[in-house]
Amino acid sequence: MGYRLGVDIGGAFTDLVGYNDESGDFVWVKGETTPSEPSVGVLNTVKKSKLDMSTVSMVIHGQTLVINSIITRDGAKVGLLTTWGHRDILELQRANRRDMYNFRYKKPEPFVPRYLSIEIDERILGDGTEFKPLNADEVRKAVKRLLKEGVESICVSFLNSYANPSHEIKAGEIVKEILKEEGREDVSVTLAHEITREWGEYERTSTAVLNAFVKPKMTRYLSILEREIRGMGYTGSFFSMLSNGGMASFDFVKEFPIYSIESGPIAGVIGGIAIAELLNERNVIILDGGSTTTKASLVENLTPKVHSEYFVGRDKFNPGYPVKVPVIEIEEVGNGGTSIAWIDEVGNLRVGPKAMGADPGPACYGKGGEEPTVTDAYAINGLINPKYLLGGEMRIYRDLAVKAVKRIADYYNISVEEAAEGIVKIANENAANAIRLISVQKGYDPREFSLIAHGGSGPMFAPFIAEDLEIKKIIIPTIPPGVFSAWGMLLTDIRHDVITTNVLKVETENVEAINKTYSEVDRRLTRIFEEEEGFGAEELVIFHYADMRYKGQEHTVKVPIKTGIIEEKDILDIIEKFHMYHERAYSFRLPSSPVEIVNFHGVGVVKVKRPAIREIEEKNLSVDDAIREYRDVFIHGDFINMPVFDRRKIPIEKKIRGPAILEDPTSTVLVLENQELVRDKYGNIVIYRG
């Protein structure tokens, strides 16, 4: 099979991991991210690997282009065709507010201005029957009007198309016909029902509009990668990470880029689950400390939480933009190695969410950056080796870091080291808050979970977080932590989700209707894999879920359902399973209340071969030989002379008491005074508290 490559774009670095399925060879490379044109950084990193691309069978890519384009509003000019009377759906949004007493609450600005939202005379009823036929002439006039306005992407989202998409399909045909006549086939087209068949008109339209917004940019980006990498002699397949924890072909993601909205960070979760399974850890929190953001995900019983509704830009003042695609639950905070330290209007020290990123980067990189960052603080206080970033590939200039942080030190009239430690402590607290959001605030006790930390700064945050949240065990993967997400891509299966709304009471009388709906879901999944991925039904494994609720409720709970024909005797088991999941989520059950299925959820998976993690061969390693140097490190208000270890030379199963620093080319691991580390037989670093 040759090599499979995983390529992940981060805020400052682009990572590549290659694994040869035949020989077991493992290679990794880090290159600089190029924010102005991300494809350049990816291509430079591929070239830097010096791999013969003719020996590569698969390229898997994770990117942040979709989410960043939406957040920065850097996308296409979109025109919307909607049902008569629903022109203002993006303006009105939802009347319900998460915090009714929040006077700073503000609705987000729509991605389609009102003058580019055009009503079409047509109507499908909620049960899927046609009430008023589609007016084809209005569609033609609307498309020509939008083209005159200079739109680059057209979205069609009609009322109740989740129940019957015939009008959207016909309108889509007319739109493409006009684009061909006008010589404007460069304008992309998005049909809402092709992305989601769930109800919720605002949410469904928002999802389709955001897909249309990023589609031209994503199509161009992926096409450049395909063309240039093919030019290097590559003849294999291209895949992109999806937000649901699977991957799909570039062709699918060009058409539906919104499915990859959280493409990059998800791979780290998949990799973390593999490490947890290897070490027989069932419940873990996976922490990804990157250059610009810190991500955290909670995994219970080796199963990530997948939600079919995600919100971009949601905070306490803003409801965000809803996206109805399956996304593994992740909390993300603007806090990483290149996050900027600053003083707010009342004199408090803050870190993030703004970051220096790759260009120009922290001051200590010597590339023109002048703002103080977390990495500068690490450099000042001796937490990172100025001669060993990327294995010595990048030089760190401590004097430039001192110059940047001195402004903060002078403001508070303290030493530069004390100011740097203040920056580090706030960054640690920001990272800990991401974990609180996915654990404590959702009813989970972080003390009952092990912490898997990766990324360039994750292993630095982890020991402080463990002390703060009383987490007993930290695991730093044997895979170089700085390229861990790229490695996680090599573990990812090809996956697609199909979700359909059909509100049915769970009772024996509806068994036939339930089976019929799941059969339709399965047919759609099979068609996607055959047409988009080239896999037959015999290679496909399908799983069923149901979004269920008590009759009269608004919110649902996702419940796994047996795959295959459901019989009358299964109904009581389905209801009891729903009671159990509902009680776990909301701490109560209503045994006498009728239960409904709202959404039928099918997951199709084609398995890929996973890279093996082999046991380390012991070669007379000793603790003394593993020590590189002793370094003065400023921590807890004073300098402490710490041993600095080469983590690759630490003997297996040998207990080492902190404080200590462990270095590898992609990251630095800090072990605090009351912590103890062990390098296990696979090369993972396991840190215990107390």
Secondary structure, 3 states (H helix, E strand, C coil): CCEEEEEEECCCEEEEEEEECCCCCEEEEEEECCCCCHHHHHHHHHHHHCCCHHHEEEEEEECCHHHHHHHHCCCCCEEEEEECCCCCHHHHCCCCCCCCCCCCCCCCCCCCCHHHEEEECCEECCCCCEEECCCHHHHHHHHHHHHHCCCCEEEEECCCCCCCCHHHHHHHHHHHHHHHHCCCCCCEEEEHHHHCECCCHHHHHHHHHHHHHHHHHHHHHHHHHHHHHHCCCCCCEEEEECCCCCEEEHHHHHHCHHHHCCHHHHHHHHHHHHHHHHCCCCCEEEEEECCCCEEEEEEECCEECEECCEEECCECCECCEEECCCEECCEEECCCCCEEEEECCCCCEEEEEEECCCCCCCHHHCCCCCCCEHHHHHHHCCCCCCCCEHHHCECCCHHHHHHHHHHHHHHHCCCHHHHHHHHHHHHHHHHHHHHHHHCHHHCCCHHHCEEEEECCCHHHHHHHHHHHHCCCEEEECCCCHHHHHHHHHCCCCEEEEEEEEEEEECCHHHHHHHHHHHHHHHHHHHHHHHHHHCCCHHHCEEEEEEEEEECCCCCCEEEEECCCCCCHHHHHHHHHHHHHHHHHHHCCCCCCCCEEEEEEEEEEEECCCCCCCCCCCCCCCCHHHHEEEEEEEEECCEEEEEEEEEHHHCCECCCEECCEEEEECCEEEEECCCEEEEECCCCCEEEEEC
